[in-house]
Amino acid sequence: MPRFLLSPMAAVFVVTLAVGGIAHLPVETRRGTNYKWSTHRIYLYEKALHFLSRDAQARRLASAIGDGASNNHEKLLKVFDWTVANVRPTPADFPIIDDHLQNIITRGYGEPDQMAEVLSLLASYLGFPATIVYLEPSEGQRSIVLSIVQCDSEFLLFDVHNQVVFEREPGHFASLMEIRQDTGLVRRASNGMLVYGKPYEMYFADLQTLTFDFTRMDKQKPILRIWSEFLEFLRFFDKDQRPQ
C-alpha cells in the first residue's frame, strides 16, 4: 500500500491552513440597546481574542482590588466598595446597553442587574463562586437584584444598587442561612429603606425557596467556558444519537 508522507514544512502549512480556515469562520455576537437586540457577524478569531482580552482585564482588575486585604471579609468589602464607586446607575438620558460585563466596567454605569453581575464577576475572579439572584415582594411585582457569593461554606448577599451589606455584627457578614432565620438582619442593614415604594425587607420573604448556580460567571473564564461548551456538545450529540 503506498504511503503518503508530508514534509515538516508541508505539515505546518496544512495545519496553518486548517487553523486559519477555522479562525475565519463567521460567528455571531449580540448587543442590546434599550431592550432591543441586534446581531452582528464577526470572525471566530475576533470573538476568541475579545474573550481572552476580557478575561485578562477582569483577572488583573480583581487582583488589584483585592490587593492588601488581610482576610476574605476585607477582600469582599473592597470588591463591594469598588463596584459601588465605579459602576453607577444608568443616567436618565443614557441608553441602556446590554453586552459584555467588561464593557459595563469600562462604561462605568449600568442597570441594577448589571451592577450585581460586575460584583459577582470580580468576586469570582478572586476565587469566590458568585452569581446574581432576583428577589420580589410578591409575584409579578418589580424585583431587586443581589449578588450572592460563596465564601468558605457560607453564602453571602450583597446589594450594590441599594448599597446594602448584610452583617450579623461589625466585621462579620450575615450568611444566607442566618438571614433566613432572622429577617431582622435585613431590616437593620437597610435602616428602614423603601424600594419601589415597599419596605426593603419585604423582598426577602421567599428566601427559603431561593435557588441559584454559578454557571454564568464560570463561563467568563476560558478553561471553564471550553469545558462547559464541551459538555454541552456531548449532551447534544448524545441526544441526537438516541433512538426516536
C-alpha positions as CSV (number, residue, x, y, z in Angstrom):
1,M,0.0,0.0,0.0
2,P,1.5,3.4,-1.0
3,R,2.3,5.8,1.9
4,F,1.9,9.5,1.6
5,L,4.2,11.4,4.0
6,L,4.2,15.2,4.4
7,S,7.4,17.0,5.0
8,P,7.6,19.0,8.2
9,M,7.2,22.3,6.3
10,A,4.2,20.9,4.3
11,A,2.6,19.7,7.6
12,V,3.0,23.1,9.1
13,F,1.4,24.6,6.0
14,V,-1.6,22.3,6.1
15,V,-2.1,22.9,9.8
16,T,-1.8,26.6,9.3
17,L,-4.4,26.5,6.5
18,A,-6.8,24.4,8.7
19,V,-6.4,26.7,11.7
20,G,-6.7,29.8,9.5
21,G,-9.9,28.4,8.0
22,I,-11.5,27.7,11.4
23,A,-10.4,31.1,12.7
24,H,-12.1,32.8,9.9
25,L,-15.4,31.1,10.4
26,P,-18.2,33.7,10.8
27,V,-19.9,33.7,14.2
28,E,-22.5,35.9,15.8
29,T,-22.4,38.3,18.7
30,R,-25.4,40.1,20.2
31,R,-25.9,43.6,21.7
32,G,-28.9,45.1,23.4
33,T,-29.7,48.8,23.3
34,N,-32.8,49.9,25.2
35,Y,-34.0,46.3,25.3
36,K,-33.8,45.9,21.5
37,W,-31.4,43.3,20.4
38,S,-29.2,43.3,17.3
39,T,-26.9,40.6,15.9
40,H,-23.5,41.2,14.4
41,R,-21.3,38.9,12.4
42,I,-17.6,38.7,13.2
43,Y,-14.8,36.2,12.7
44,L,-14.3,33.4,15.2
45,Y,-10.7,34.6,15.9
46,E,-12.0,38.1,16.7
47,K,-14.5,36.6,19.2
48,A,-11.8,34.5,20.8
49,L,-9.4,37.4,21.1
50,H,-12.0,39.6,22.7
51,F,-12.9,36.8,25.1
52,L,-9.3,36.3,26.1
53,S,-8.8,40.1,26.5
54,R,-11.8,40.4,28.7
55,D,-10.6,37.5,30.8
56,A,-7.1,39.1,31.3
57,Q,-8.7,42.5,32.2
58,A,-11.1,41.1,34.7
59,R,-8.3,39.0,36.3
60,R,-6.0,42.0,36.6
61,L,-8.7,44.3,37.9
62,A,-9.9,41.8,40.5
63,S,-6.4,41.2,41.7
64,A,-5.7,44.9,42.1
65,I,-9.0,45.5,44.0
66,G,-8.3,42.6,46.4
67,D,-4.6,43.6,46.9
68,G,-3.8,44.4,50.5
69,A,-6.8,42.7,52.1
70,S,-5.9,40.7,55.1
71,N,-8.9,38.3,55.0
72,N,-11.9,37.3,53.0
73,H,-14.2,39.8,54.7
74,E,-11.9,42.7,53.8
75,K,-11.5,41.4,50.2
76,L,-15.2,41.1,49.5
77,L,-15.8,44.6,51.1
78,K,-13.2,46.0,48.8
79,V,-15.0,44.5,45.8
80,F,-18.3,45.8,47.0
81,D,-16.9,49.3,47.6
82,W,-15.2,49.4,44.3
83,T,-18.3,48.3,42.4
84,V,-20.5,50.9,44.2
85,A,-18.0,53.7,43.3
86,N,-17.2,52.7,39.8
87,V,-20.4,51.2,38.3
88,R,-23.1,53.8,38.9
89,P,-26.8,53.7,37.9
90,T,-27.6,54.5,34.3
91,P,-28.1,58.3,33.8
92,A,-31.6,59.2,32.8
93,D,-30.7,60.3,29.3
94,F,-28.2,57.5,28.6
95,P,-29.0,54.3,26.6
96,I,-29.4,51.0,28.4
97,I,-26.7,48.8,26.9
98,D,-26.6,45.1,27.4
99,D,-23.4,43.4,26.3
100,H,-20.3,42.0,27.9
101,L,-19.6,42.6,31.6
102,Q,-16.2,44.1,30.9
103,N,-17.8,46.8,28.8
104,I,-20.1,47.7,31.7
105,I,-17.0,48.2,33.8
106,T,-15.4,50.3,31.1
107,R,-18.6,52.5,30.6
108,G,-18.9,52.9,34.4
109,Y,-22.6,52.6,34.6
110,G,-25.3,50.0,34.3
111,E,-28.7,48.7,35.4
112,P,-29.2,47.0,38.8
113,D,-28.7,43.5,37.4
114,Q,-25.5,44.6,35.6
115,M,-24.1,46.2,38.8
116,A,-24.8,43.0,40.7
117,E,-23.1,41.0,37.9
118,V,-20.0,43.1,38.0
119,L,-19.6,42.4,41.7
120,S,-20.2,38.7,41.1
121,L,-17.7,38.7,38.2
122,L,-14.9,40.3,40.3
123,A,-15.6,38.1,43.3
124,S,-15.5,35.0,41.1
125,Y,-12.1,36.1,39.7
126,L,-10.9,36.4,43.3
127,G,-11.8,32.7,43.9
128,F,-15.3,33.2,45.4
129,P,-18.1,31.4,43.3
130,A,-20.7,34.0,42.7
131,T,-23.9,34.9,40.7
132,I,-26.9,37.1,40.9
133,V,-30.4,36.5,42.3
134,Y,-33.7,38.3,41.9
135,L,-36.0,38.9,44.9
136,E,-39.6,40.2,44.5
137,P,-42.1,41.1,47.3
138,S,-44.8,39.1,45.5
139,E,-45.4,37.5,42.2
140,G,-45.5,39.9,39.2
141,Q,-44.1,42.9,41.1
142,R,-40.8,44.6,40.4
143,S,-37.8,42.8,41.9
144,I,-34.4,43.8,43.3
145,V,-31.2,42.1,42.2
146,L,-28.5,41.0,44.6
147,S,-25.1,39.3,44.2
148,I,-24.7,36.0,46.1
149,V,-21.2,34.9,46.8
150,Q,-19.9,31.7,48.3
151,C,-17.2,32.3,50.9
152,D,-15.9,29.1,52.5
153,S,-19.1,27.1,53.3
154,E,-21.4,30.1,53.5
155,F,-23.4,32.1,51.0
156,L,-23.4,35.9,51.4
157,L,-25.6,38.5,49.9
158,F,-24.6,42.0,48.6
159,D,-26.9,44.7,47.2
160,V,-24.8,47.0,45.1
161,H,-27.7,49.1,43.6
162,N,-29.1,49.9,47.1
163,Q,-25.7,49.8,48.7
164,V,-26.6,47.3,51.4
165,V,-24.2,44.9,53.1
166,F,-25.6,42.3,55.5
167,E,-23.7,41.8,58.7
168,R,-24.6,40.0,61.9
169,E,-22.2,42.3,63.7
170,P,-19.4,44.7,62.6
171,G,-16.7,42.8,60.7
172,H,-18.8,39.6,60.2
173,F,-21.1,39.0,57.3
174,A,-24.5,37.5,57.8
175,S,-24.9,34.3,55.8
176,L,-27.9,33.4,53.8
177,M,-28.9,30.8,56.4
178,E,-28.7,33.4,59.2
179,I,-30.8,35.9,57.1
180,R,-33.4,33.2,56.5
181,Q,-33.6,32.6,60.3
182,D,-33.7,36.3,61.2
183,T,-35.1,38.8,58.8
184,G,-34.4,41.5,61.4
185,L,-30.8,41.4,59.9
186,V,-32.3,42.8,56.7
187,R,-34.2,45.5,58.5
188,R,-31.2,46.6,60.4
189,A,-29.0,46.6,57.3
190,S,-31.4,48.6,55.2
191,N,-32.2,51.1,58.0
192,G,-35.9,51.4,57.1
193,M,-35.3,51.8,53.4
194,L,-38.2,51.8,50.9
195,V,-37.5,50.3,47.4
196,Y,-40.1,50.9,44.7
197,G,-42.4,52.1,47.5
198,K,-42.2,48.9,49.6
199,P,-40.2,48.2,52.8
200,Y,-36.9,46.6,51.8
201,E,-37.3,43.5,54.0
202,M,-40.5,42.6,52.0
203,Y,-38.3,41.4,49.2
204,F,-36.8,38.7,51.4
205,A,-40.0,36.9,52.3
206,D,-39.3,33.9,50.0
207,L,-35.6,33.3,50.8
208,Q,-36.5,29.7,51.7
209,T,-37.2,28.8,48.1
210,L,-34.3,30.7,46.6
211,T,-32.3,28.7,44.1
212,F,-29.1,29.6,42.2
213,D,-26.0,28.3,40.5
214,F,-22.6,29.8,39.4
215,T,-22.6,28.8,35.8
216,R,-22.8,32.3,34.2
217,M,-19.7,33.6,36.0
218,D,-17.8,30.4,35.4
219,K,-18.4,30.9,31.6
220,Q,-16.5,34.2,31.7
221,K,-13.2,32.2,32.1
222,P,-11.6,30.4,29.1
223,I,-10.9,27.0,30.6
224,L,-14.3,26.7,32.3
225,R,-16.0,28.0,29.2
226,I,-14.4,25.5,27.0
227,W,-15.3,22.7,29.4
228,S,-18.9,23.9,29.6
229,E,-19.1,24.0,25.8
230,F,-17.6,20.6,25.5
231,L,-20.2,19.1,28.0
232,E,-23.0,20.9,26.1
233,F,-21.7,19.3,22.8
234,L,-21.7,15.9,24.4
235,R,-25.3,16.4,25.7
236,F,-26.4,17.5,22.2
237,F,-24.5,14.6,20.5
238,D,-26.0,12.1,22.9
239,K,-29.5,13.5,22.4
240,D,-29.0,13.4,18.6
241,Q,-27.9,9.7,18.7
242,R,-30.8,8.4,20.9
243,P,-33.4,6.4,19.0
244,Q,-36.6,8.4,18.3
